[in-house]
Amino acid sequence: MKIIHFADLHLGVENYGRIDPSTGLSSRLNDFLSAFDQLVDYALENRVDLVLFCGDAYKTREPTQTQQREFAKRISRLASNDIPVFLLTGNHDMPNAIGRATATEIFDTLAVKNVYVADRPDIHSIETASGTVQIVSLPWLRRSALLSRDDTRNLNLEQINRKLQETLMNIIDNITAKLDPSLPSILAAHVWVTGAKVGSESMMSIGQEHTLLLSNVALPSYDYVALGHIHKRQVLSESPPVVYAGSLERVDFGEENDEKGFYIVEIKTDIASGKREVSFEFHPVNIRRFLTVNVTLEPDDINPSATLLNTITAQREKVKDAIVRLNINVPAQIENQVSDTAIREALKEAHYYTVAQDVQRETRLRMGNRTAEEIMPGDALKAYLESKNIPPERQKVLLEYGEKLIEDLRES
């Protein structure tokens, strides 16, 4: 049985993009769809038995009609070619109010053949070309779905999170006990497992995080544990395999050096003994390059624009079609000699670029030979008031209030 495991598609991330004149869509939307197309093409060409998606189809809880259409097109390509697709609900797929539909619920509502939507903990028995596989679903669950008000009354945040972890652990244990041990079993979860190395999701998270321990999910009843939510692909355990597939495309510069793609999982069953062997392999996809270029200019540089141009030109092949972040460290005395025109010329082949200048200024001296960093706050306030020629009586009152504010700040 051959299965594709991927997660965190996040259609709708459009930072560092521009409008594609041929489609009217953001170039970044096209980037994410291109990565998804590579996965779909692989699944069809290699006749995989199942495509397993572990949550966060979109960036927001309310995707646009265009984003939904493009996602549905690709799901339809798989399902119409008799490849079952399992869609787990992630935190970005959840509505912001109880009673509203999830972002992927429409497939369930329309009863689309070969598409299975999991928005609650359950066991799903899915028929594939190579036999039946059991998938235990653990979608992102709201705190309100796990705990009542009585459960959280008079508890601090740490106690609430511990209670959430305990509840999730009980859910997994109860469902796991109902599995048929003669069939392959996969746990599909959209959750934060402690010990995982995080990426951009720490900035994209919606709402309060709850976590599980690795021991809560690495159970011997499962042949493979497929995880979503963390954008950095990683293997947390080998036996059983506990794997974050990571996001399918780079979201920001925090993922600049991360390889992106999906996992191919193979489950082989020995007919005589009934024992199963599992192997998994990462399959990278071709995606947009992110590139950071750091340039430090010297005070005696007679042509800083040429220095900039030469540094960027040396990486021309990497710059081409990439999303570039140019960081310039420049002394104040030559700041005005850095040409914006030269920067634009050097980066004209980039898909998108940002420029940040860190201007190094000499430390100004205050109160004799002490720097601004060395002056105590009260002394600094006094020096400021004197420089403004504030009358002595008024200075006294302001200094009293200033000292009180400084003391309050120290205490807090």
N, C-alpha and C positions, 0 to 999 in steps of 0.2 A: 504494500500500500504506500503510495507516494503522495505526500501532502505538502502544500505551500503554507507557510506561516509568515504573516506580515501584520503590521499594526501602524497606528498613528499616521494616517495619510494626511490629515489636516488640510484638505482642500479649502482654499480661502485665504491662506497665508500669501499676501501679495507685497510684503515689504521688499525693497530693492528691485521692484519691477517697473515696467512701463507698458503702455497700451500697445498691443500688437495690431498694426493697421489692417492686417489681412483678416483678423477674426474679431477685432474690437474687444478682446479679452486681455487681461493682464498677462504679461509674459511669464510671470511667476506661476500663475494658474496653469499655463501651458507646460511649464517645467514639471510641476507635480503630476499633471496628467501624463506626461511623457514617461515618467518613472513608473506610473501605474500601468501604462500600455506595455512596457517591457515585461512586467510581471504577467500580465494577461497573455501576451504572446508566448512566453515561456510555458505557461500552463497548457495552452492549446497545442503547441508544437510537441510537448513531451507527454501529453495525455495524463496529467496528474489526476489523482482520484478525488482530491478535495482541496479547496482553497479556504484557509482558516484565517479570518481577520479578527484581530483582538482589540478593536475599539478605536474611537476618535476618527471618524470618516471626515469630519469637517473641523475647521478652526473654531467656529462659533456654534452656539446652540440653534441658531436660526439661519441656516445656509440659504444662499440665493437660489432662485429657480435654475439658473444656469449651472451652478455648482452641483445641484441635485441631478440635473439632466446628464451632466458629464459623468458623474459617478454611476448613475443607473445604466448608461450606455455600456460601460465596461463590465458591470455585474451581469448585464444581459448577455454579453458575448460569452461569458463563462457558462452561465446557466443554460443558455440555448444550445450549447455544445455538450450538454449532459455532464458538466462538471459541477458538483454541488458546491455551494458557497455558504459558509457559516459566518454570520455577522454578529459580533459581540458588541454590546452597547458600552461606550466609554463615557467619561465625564463630560467631554465636549459634545456628545450626542444627546445628553439629557436635557429636557426642557427646564425652564426656570420656574415652573409652577406645576404642582401635581394636577393631573388630568389632561395635560397637553401631551401631544405625541412626541416620541423620540425622533431623531433625525433619520433613522433607518426603518422606522415602523411601517412605512408605506409598503415595503415589500411583503410584510406579513399580512397587511390589510388586503392587498390585491392577490394574496395567495400565489405569489410568483413561484412557479415550479423550480425546484432545485435550489431555492434560496431559503435559508433558515436564519431567523432573527432571534437573538437571545437577549432579553432585557430583564431577566430574573434568574436566580439560581435554579438549575434544573439539570436533568440528564437528557441528552438528545441522541437518539440512535439514528445514525445516518447511513443509508445504503449507498455504497460506492461501487465502482466497477470491480474493485478487488475485495469486496466484502463489507461487513457492517463495522462501523467504528462508533464507540460511545464518547460523546463529548460532554463533559461537565462544565456548565457555564457559570462563571462568577463575574457578572458585569459590574460596572461601577454602581455602587449602591449609596443612595442618600443616607445621611445620618438619621433622618426621620423614619426611613424604612427599616433601620436596624434597632433604633432605641426609642422608647417612649419618653414622655416628659418625666414620668416617675423614675425611669432608669437613670436620668441625668440630674435629678434634683439634688442640689447641694454638692455636686461633684466639680472638681477643678478640671482644667483642660486635659492634663495628663491622665487623670482618672477616667475621663470620658473616652479618650483614645484607647486606653487599656480595655475599657468595656466594649468598644467597637471591635477591637482585635479579637476579643474573646467570642463575641457574637459571630463574626465572620468565620472564626475557626470552627465553631459548632456547626455552622451551615455546611462547611466543606466536609467535616467528619460525617454528618448525617447523610449527605448525598453520596459520599464515597462508599458508605456501607451498603448502598443499594446497587452497586455496579455488578455486572456479570463478569466474573474473572476470566471467562473463556474468550472474551472479546477484547480487542485493543481499546485502550481507554486514554483519553487526553483531557487534561484540565486546562481550560481556556479562561484566563482571568485578566481583567483590567484593574490592576492594583499596584500599589507601591510596596515592594518587598524590601525590607530593611537590608542594608548592605549593598544595594545596587548603586552604581555610579550614575549620577543624574546629568541631564543636559538642559536643553531649552525649556523643558516642561516645567521647571521650577518657576519660570516667569509666566508661563501660559496657563498654569493650573487655575481651575475655577473652584472656589470653595475650600473648605477644610479637608486636609489630607488625613486619611487613615492608612495604617500600614499593617502588613503581615510579616511574621518571621519566615525565614526560609524553611524552617522545619514544619511550618503550617501547610506548605504547598508541596514540598519534596517528599511526597508519600509513595510508598512502594506499589500502591494500587494503580499508579499511572505509568504509562509507557513514555509519556512526554508531557511537559508542562509548558504551555504556550502563553507568554505574557505580553501585555501591552501597557502603555502609559509612560514608560521611561524611554526617552528618545535615543539613548546610547545603547547600541546593540551589545549584548554581553551574555555569557553563560554563567549562571550562578551555581549550577550543580551538574555533574555528569551522570549521576545515577540516583534517581532518574534525571534525564536532562531537564533543567529548568532554564528557560531561554527567553530573554527579551529580544525581539526582532529589531527593535529600534524604529525610528521614523524612516519613511521611504525616500524622503528628500531632505536636504539641509534647510533648516528654518532660519538660522542666523549664524553669526560668526562664532558663536559658542560651539558650533558643529563643523567648523572649517576643516578640521583634519579627520573627521569621522567618515568612514566608508559606509555607504548606505545600500540597502537591498533587502532581501528576504531569505528565509531559511527553507531548505528542502529537507523534509523529514521522511525517512523510509522505515516502515515497520514490517519486518519479515517474520512470519510465523512458521515454525517447524510443524508440519502436519502430524507427524508421528508422536512427538512429545507435547505439542501444544505450546512450547516455549516461544517467546517472542524476543527478537533482537531489534534494537532501534539504532539508527544512525541519522545524523543531521549534518548539513553542510550549508555554509553561508554562500549566497549567490549575489554578487554586487550588481548594481544597476549603474548606467552611465548618466550622471547628473551634472548640474551646473557647478562649476568650481567657485569656491570662495577663496579669496587671496588677500592677505594683509601684507602691505609693503611699508616698512619702517625706514625713514630717512632722517639722519642726524646731520645738520649743517653746522659748520664751524664758523666762528666769528670773523676769521680772516679769509673766508671764501669770497673771491672777487666776482664769481659768477654762480651764485647759488641756484639759479634757474637751470643752468646747464648741468649742475650736479644732480639736481632732481631728475632732469630728463634722462641723463645717462643711467641712473639707478633704476628707473622704471623700464627703460628700453632694454636693459640687461635681462629683464624678465618678460619680454614682449610675448613670448609664446604662452606663458601662464596668464598674462593679463587679457589676452584675446578671449572675448565672450565670457569673461569671468565677472563676478561681483567683487569689486576691489575696495578695500579700505586702506587709504593712504594716510599714514601718521607722520607728520613732519615735526621734528624737534628743531626749533630755529632760535638763535640768539636775537634779542630785541633789536640790536644795532643793524641787523641785515634783514629784518622782518619785511620791510617795504620793497626789498629787492627780489622777493619771490614772486614770480609772474604767474598769475592765474591762467593766462593764455598758454604758457608752457605746460602747465599741469593738464589743461584740457587737451592739448595736442598729444601729450604723452599717454593719456588714458582714453583716447578716442576710440580704440578698438575694444574697450571693456564694455560688457553688457550694461553695467551700472557701477558708479563709484561714489564714494564719500571721501571727503578730505577733512582732516582734523589737524590744526596747527597748535602745538604746545610752545608758546613763546616764553623763552627763558629770560627773565628780567633780573637785573642786579638787585640784591636785597637793599632796601632803603634803610638808612641809619636813623635812629631816633634816640633822644636823650643821651647825648654823648656818644660813646662807642658801642652802645647796645643795639641789637637788631630789633625789629618789630616783634619777632618771635620770643625775644628774651624779656620783654617788658611785662610786668604784672598787670592784670586787667585794670586795677584801681589806678596805677600810675599812668597807664595809657589814657584812661578817661580824663585824668587831671591834666595831662599834657594837651589833650585835644581841647578841653575847655579854655585853657590858657591861650592856645593858638587862635581861638575864636574871640578873644578879648571879652569873655563873659565876666561881669562884675563879681568880685570876691564873695559877696553875700549869696548871689545866685549860684556860684560855683559850689559853695558849701552845701546848699540844699540838694543840688543835683548829685554831688558826690555821695551824700548820705543815701539817696535813693539808689544810686548805682551800686554802692557796696551791698545794699540789701538784695538787689537783683542778683549780684554775683554770688552772694552767700546762698540764696535760694537755689541757684543753678548747681552749686557744689553739692548741696544736700540731696538734690533730686538725681 
